[in-house]
Amino acid sequence: MIDEAAPGTCGVSDGTPADRTASRTVTVWDLPLRLWHWALAASVLAAWFTPTVHDSVHRIVGYTVLALLAFRLVWGVWGSRYSRFRMVGVRLRAAPRYLWNLRRGMTGRYIGLNPAGTLMLVALLLSLAVSAISGALSVTVTFFGVWWIEDTHAYASDAVMVLVVLHVVGVVLMGLLQRENLIRAMFTGRKRIRGHSQGA
């Protein structure tokens, strides 16, 4: 759904400049989701740089990732509007056409995740789950040293890092195309509504 309705954003305030700025934006990402996002980002980076060098840290970070994934599944059901997974199926079906239209600079306007962002979310969650679960299995008595577990963990971890790079590049490019600082939005939780440019 393009330009999803945002309660309380109609019109522009006649108050202070701060009021007028707030009236041009809407809260999209709630605080628990933002904390989850940055905690997961830090955990993934820590996991990437610690295997074989700091195994104990790597193991702790891996369990942290599993806990964060479990939280995201819960928050996808019980979280605020834009945290829920209710539109995932619709957005995934729209993703191929959306990506095709991006070649012509047609980005649409989504308050929450656009179809490409939804596709990236699902791909990252799945690859992280495979990486973290296979990593946890690899230190158990039953699966320690089992080649296909170790290979699955290695390939899934590589896939995670490739997706992370694509995610960052995609966010930067989308921000340039739509003239909006999407990285800042994941810190503040707020995005501008339709009809207001970043410099308005």
TORGU-219646 format. One record per residue: residue in one letter; x, y, z of N, C-alpha, C in turn. Coordinates in steps of 0.05 Angstrom, whole numbers. Layout:
(A; (X; Y; Z); (X; Y; Z); (X; Y; Z)),
...
This chain:
(M; (17; -24; 0); (0; 0; 0); (18; 25; 0)),
(I; (15; 42; -20); (31; 66; -21); (18; 88; -5)),
(D; (35; 103; 8); (25; 125; 25); (4; 116; 45)),
(E; (12; 96; 61); (-6; 86; 81); (-15; 109; 99)),
(A; (-40; 108; 107); (-51; 130; 123); (-37; 132; 149)),
(A; (-31; 156; 158); (-17; 160; 183); (-34; 178; 200)),
(P; (-47; 168; 222); (-65; 184; 238); (-50; 208; 249)),
(G; (-64; 231; 249); (-53; 255; 261); (-33; 270; 245)),
(T; (-30; 264; 218); (-10; 278; 202); (-23; 297; 182)),
(C; (-49; 300; 182); (-62; 317; 162); (-58; 346; 169)),
(G; (-52; 362; 149); (-49; 390; 154); (-22; 397; 164)),
(V; (-17; 423; 166); (9; 433; 176); (4; 452; 198)),
(S; (18; 448; 220); (13; 464; 244); (21; 494; 239)),
(D; (7; 512; 252); (13; 540; 251); (30; 549; 275)),
(G; (41; 529; 290); (56; 535; 314); (85; 540; 309)),
(T; (102; 531; 326); (130; 536; 325); (142; 520; 302)),
(P; (167; 527; 293); (181; 511; 273); (183; 482; 280)),
(A; (187; 476; 306); (189; 448; 315); (162; 434; 310)),
(D; (140; 449; 316); (113; 437; 311); (109; 432; 282)),
(R; (118; 451; 265); (114; 447; 236); (130; 424; 225)),
(T; (155; 420; 237); (171; 398; 228); (158; 372; 236)),
(A; (147; 370; 261); (134; 346; 270); (110; 339; 253)),
(S; (96; 360; 244); (71; 356; 229); (77; 344; 201)),
(R; (102; 347; 192); (110; 336; 166); (121; 308; 167)),
(T; (123; 297; 192); (133; 270; 195); (114; 254; 212)),
(V; (118; 228; 211); (101; 210; 227); (119; 188; 239)),
(T; (113; 179; 263); (128; 158; 275); (122; 132; 261)),
(V; (143; 119; 251); (140; 93; 237); (152; 71; 253)),
(W; (178; 73; 260); (192; 52; 274); (191; 57; 304)),
(D; (178; 39; 319); (177; 43; 348); (204; 38; 361)),
(L; (207; 46; 386); (232; 44; 400); (242; 15; 403)),
(P; (226; -4; 410); (236; -32; 412); (247; -42; 385)),
(L; (234; -34; 363); (243; -43; 337); (270; -30; 330)),
(R; (273; -4; 336); (298; 9; 330); (321; -2; 347)),
(L; (316; -7; 372); (336; -19; 389); (344; -47; 379)),
(W; (323; -62; 370); (329; -89; 358); (346; -87; 334)),
(H; (340; -68; 316); (355; -64; 291); (384; -59; 296)),
(W; (390; -40; 314); (418; -33; 319); (432; -54; 335)),
(A; (418; -67; 353); (431; -89; 368); (437; -112; 350)),
(L; (420; -118; 331); (425; -139; 312); (449; -132; 294)),
(A; (450; -107; 285); (472; -98; 268); (498; -101; 282)),
(A; (499; -93; 308); (524; -95; 324); (531; -124; 328)),
(S; (511; -141; 333); (517; -169; 337); (528; -183; 312)),
(V; (516; -176; 289); (525; -188; 264); (554; -180; 258)),
(L; (561; -155; 262); (588; -146; 258); (607; -160; 278)),
(A; (599; -162; 303); (616; -175; 323); (620; -205; 315)),
(A; (599; -217; 306); (601; -246; 299); (620; -250; 275)),
(W; (619; -231; 257); (636; -233; 232); (666; -231; 239)),
(F; (673; -215; 259); (701; -211; 265); (713; -228; 287)),
(T; (696; -245; 299); (706; -260; 323); (711; -290; 319)),
(P; (702; -303; 297); (706; -332; 296); (735; -340; 295)),
(T; (742; -362; 309); (770; -373; 311); (789; -354; 326)),
(V; (782; -329; 329); (799; -310; 343); (789; -307; 372)),
(H; (763; -302; 375); (751; -300; 402); (726; -318; 402)),
(D; (731; -344; 404); (709; -363; 402); (687; -359; 423)),
(S; (695; -353; 447); (675; -349; 468); (657; -325; 462)),
(V; (669; -304; 453); (653; -280; 445); (635; -287; 421)),
(H; (646; -301; 402); (630; -309; 378); (606; -325; 386)),
(R; (610; -343; 405); (588; -360; 414); (566; -344; 428)),
(I; (575; -325; 445); (556; -308; 460); (540; -291; 440)),
(V; (554; -280; 421); (541; -263; 400); (521; -280; 384)),
(G; (528; -305; 378); (510; -322; 363); (484; -327; 379)),
(Y; (486; -332; 405); (462; -336; 421); (446; -310; 423)),
(T; (460; -288; 423); (447; -262; 423); (430; -258; 398)),
(V; (442; -266; 375); (427; -264; 350); (402; -281; 351)),
(L; (404; -305; 362); (381; -323; 364); (359; -310; 381)),
(A; (367; -298; 403); (348; -284; 421); (335; -260; 407)),
(L; (351; -246; 391); (340; -223; 377); (321; -232; 355)),
(L; (327; -254; 342); (308; -265; 321); (282; -273; 334)),
(A; (284; -286; 357); (259; -294; 371); (243; -270; 379)),
(F; (256; -249; 388); (241; -224; 395); (227; -213; 370)),
(R; (242; -213; 347); (230; -201; 323); (205; -216; 314)),
(L; (205; -243; 318); (182; -258; 311); (158; -251; 329)),
(V; (163; -247; 354); (142; -239; 373); (133; -211; 366)),
(W; (152; -193; 361); (145; -165; 355); (130; -162; 328)),
(G; (135; -181; 311); (121; -181; 285); (92; -187; 288)),
(V; (84; -198; 311); (56; -204; 316); (44; -184; 335)),
(W; (59; -176; 356); (48; -159; 378); (59; -131; 377)),
(G; (76; -124; 359); (88; -97; 359); (69; -76; 348)),
(S; (79; -52; 344); (63; -30; 333); (58; -35; 303)),
(R; (42; -18; 291); (32; -22; 264); (54; -30; 244)),
(Y; (75; -14; 242); (95; -18; 221); (115; -39; 229)),
(S; (113; -50; 253); (131; -72; 261); (119; -99; 254)),
(R; (93; -100; 249); (80; -126; 245); (85; -137; 218)),
(F; (81; -163; 215); (86; -178; 190); (61; -180; 173)),
(R; (40; -165; 179); (14; -168; 166); (16; -163; 136)),
(M; (34; -146; 127); (35; -139; 98); (58; -154; 84)),
(V; (71; -172; 97); (95; -185; 85); (87; -200; 59)),
(G; (66; -216; 60); (58; -231; 36); (52; -213; 13)),
(V; (37; -192; 17); (30; -174; -4); (54; -160; -16)),
(R; (73; -151; 2); (96; -138; -8); (115; -157; -23)),
(L; (117; -181; -14); (134; -200; -28); (124; -206; -56)),
(R; (98; -208; -59); (87; -212; -86); (91; -188; -104)),
(A; (93; -165; -91); (97; -140; -107); (126; -135; -113)),
(A; (144; -149; -99); (173; -144; -101); (185; -146; -129)),
(P; (179; -167; -145); (191; -168; -172); (184; -144; -189)),
(R; (159; -136; -190); (151; -113; -206); (164; -88; -195)),
(Y; (165; -85; -169); (176; -62; -156); (206; -59; -164)),
(L; (221; -81; -162); (249; -80; -170); (253; -74; -199)),
(W; (235; -84; -216); (236; -78; -245); (231; -48; -250)),
(N; (212; -36; -236); (206; -8; -239); (228; 10; -228)),
(L; (244; 0; -210); (266; 16; -199); (287; 23; -221)),
(R; (288; 7; -242); (306; 13; -264); (300; 41; -276)),
(R; (275; 49; -274); (267; 75; -285); (264; 96; -263)),
(G; (274; 90; -240); (272; 109; -218); (245; 111; -205)),
(M; (227; 92; -210); (201; 93; -199); (201; 79; -172)),
(T; (202; 95; -150); (205; 84; -123); (179; 81; -108)),
(G; (158; 94; -118); (133; 95; -102); (138; 109; -76)),
(R; (118; 109; -58); (121; 123; -33); (109; 105; -11)),
(Y; (125; 92; 5); (116; 75; 26); (124; 86; 53)),
(I; (105; 88; 72); (112; 97; 98); (128; 75; 113)),
(G; (118; 51; 111); (133; 28; 122); (153; 17; 102)),
(L; (160; -9; 104); (178; -21; 85); (166; -22; 57)),
(N; (181; -15; 37); (172; -20; 9); (176; -49; 3)),
(P; (167; -59; -21); (170; -87; -28); (199; -97; -28)),
(A; (218; -80; -37); (246; -88; -37); (256; -91; -9)),
(G; (248; -73; 9); (256; -74; 37); (245; -98; 51)),
(T; (220; -105; 44); (207; -129; 55); (222; -154; 46)),
(L; (229; -155; 21); (244; -178; 10); (271; -181; 25)),
(M; (284; -158; 29); (310; -159; 43); (306; -168; 72)),
(L; (285; -158; 85); (279; -166; 113); (276; -196; 115)),
(V; (260; -208; 98); (255; -237; 99); (281; -252; 93)),
(A; (296; -243; 73); (321; -257; 66); (341; -256; 89)),
(L; (343; -233; 101); (362; -230; 124); (354; -247; 148)),
(L; (328; -246; 154); (319; -262; 177); (323; -292; 173)),
(L; (318; -301; 148); (321; -330; 143); (351; -337; 143)),
(S; (368; -321; 130); (396; -328; 130); (409; -326; 158)),
(L; (400; -306; 173); (410; -304; 201); (401; -328; 217)),
(A; (376; -337; 213); (367; -360; 228); (383; -385; 222)),
(V; (388; -389; 196); (404; -412; 188); (432; -410; 199)),
(S; (444; -387; 197); (471; -383; 207); (473; -388; 237)),
(A; (455; -375; 252); (456; -377; 281); (449; -405; 291)),
(I; (429; -418; 279); (421; -445; 288); (443; -465; 281)),
(S; (454; -464; 257); (476; -482; 250); (501; -477; 267)),
(G; (506; -452; 274); (528; -446; 291); (524; -458; 319)),
(A; (499; -455; 329); (494; -467; 356); (496; -497; 356)),
(L; (487; -509; 334); (489; -539; 332); (518; -548; 330)),
(S; (535; -532; 318); (562; -540; 313); (579; -543; 338)),
(V; (569; -532; 361); (584; -534; 386); (570; -555; 405)),
(T; (551; -569; 395); (538; -591; 411); (554; -617; 407)),
(V; (550; -635; 425); (564; -661; 423); (556; -676; 398)),
(T; (530; -675; 392); (520; -690; 369); (530; -681; 342)),
(F; (532; -654; 339); (539; -643; 312); (566; -631; 310)),
(F; (582; -633; 332); (609; -621; 331); (626; -635; 310)),
(G; (638; -619; 292); (655; -630; 271); (641; -642; 247)),
(V; (614; -641; 247); (599; -651; 224); (602; -632; 201)),
(W; (611; -642; 178); (619; -624; 157); (596; -607; 146)),
(W; (572; -620; 143); (551; -604; 130); (539; -583; 148)),
(I; (542; -587; 174); (534; -566; 193); (553; -542; 191)),
(E; (579; -549; 191); (599; -528; 189); (598; -513; 163)),
(D; (593; -527; 141); (591; -514; 115); (566; -497; 114)),
(T; (544; -507; 124); (519; -491; 125); (523; -465; 140)),
(H; (537; -467; 163); (542; -443; 179); (559; -423; 164)),
(A; (580; -433; 150); (598; -416; 136); (584; -402; 112)),
(Y; (569; -418; 97); (556; -406; 73); (534; -387; 82)),
(A; (519; -394; 102); (497; -376; 112); (509; -350; 123)),
(S; (531; -352; 137); (544; -328; 148); (554; -310; 125)),
(D; (565; -322; 104); (574; -306; 81); (550; -292; 68)),
(A; (528; -307; 66); (504; -296; 54); (493; -272; 70)),
(V; (495; -275; 96); (486; -253; 114); (502; -227; 108)),
(M; (528; -230; 105); (545; -206; 101); (539; -194; 73)),
(V; (535; -211; 53); (528; -201; 26); (502; -186; 28)),
(L; (482; -197; 42); (456; -183; 44); (458; -157; 60)),
(V; (476; -157; 80); (480; -132; 96); (491; -110; 78)),
(V; (510; -117; 62); (522; -97; 43); (500; -87; 24)),
(L; (485; -105; 13); (463; -98; -6); (443; -81; 8)),
(H; (437; -87; 33); (418; -72; 49); (427; -43; 53)),
(V; (452; -40; 60); (463; -13; 65); (463; 3; 39)),
(V; (472; -9; 17); (473; 4; -9); (444; 12; -17)),
(G; (425; -7; -14); (398; -1; -21); (386; 22; -5)),
(V; (391; 23; 21); (381; 45; 37); (392; 71; 29)),
(V; (418; 72; 23); (431; 97; 14); (419; 106; -13)),
(L; (417; 88; -32); (407; 95; -58); (377; 104; -57)),
(M; (361; 89; -41); (333; 97; -38); (331; 124; -25)),
(G; (348; 130; -5); (348; 156; 7); (354; 178; -12)),
(L; (373; 173; -30); (380; 193; -50); (357; 197; -70)),
(L; (345; 175; -79); (323; 177; -98); (299; 192; -86)),
(Q; (293; 187; -61); (270; 199; -48); (276; 224; -32)),
(R; (302; 231; -32); (311; 255; -17); (302; 254; 12)),
(E; (309; 232; 24); (302; 228; 52); (324; 212; 66)),
(N; (332; 220; 90); (353; 207; 105); (341; 183; 120)),
(L; (342; 159; 107); (330; 136; 118); (346; 124; 141)),
(I; (372; 129; 141); (389; 120; 164); (380; 136; 189)),
(R; (377; 162; 186); (368; 178; 209); (340; 169; 219)),
(A; (323; 161; 200); (296; 152; 207); (297; 127; 225)),
(M; (318; 110; 221); (320; 87; 239); (331; 93; 266)),
(F; (341; 117; 269); (349; 127; 296); (326; 142; 309)),
(T; (312; 159; 294); (290; 175; 306); (264; 161; 305)),
(G; (261; 142; 287); (235; 128; 284); (215; 143; 267)),
(R; (222; 167; 256); (203; 183; 241); (211; 185; 212)),
(K; (190; 186; 195); (194; 190; 166); (174; 212; 157)),
(R; (182; 226; 136); (165; 247; 126); (141; 236; 112)),
(I; (119; 251; 112); (95; 242; 98); (94; 253; 70)),
(R; (75; 244; 54); (74; 252; 26); (71; 282; 23)),
(G; (84; 292; 3); (81; 321; -4); (100; 339; 10)),
(H; (118; 328; 26); (138; 344; 40); (166; 334; 34)),
(S; (182; 350; 21); (210; 342; 15); (227; 346; 40)),
(Q; (251; 334; 39); (269; 335; 62); (275; 363; 69)),
(G; (277; 381; 50); (286; 408; 57); (262; 427; 60)),
(A; (237; 417; 60); (214; 435; 62); (211; 446; 89)),
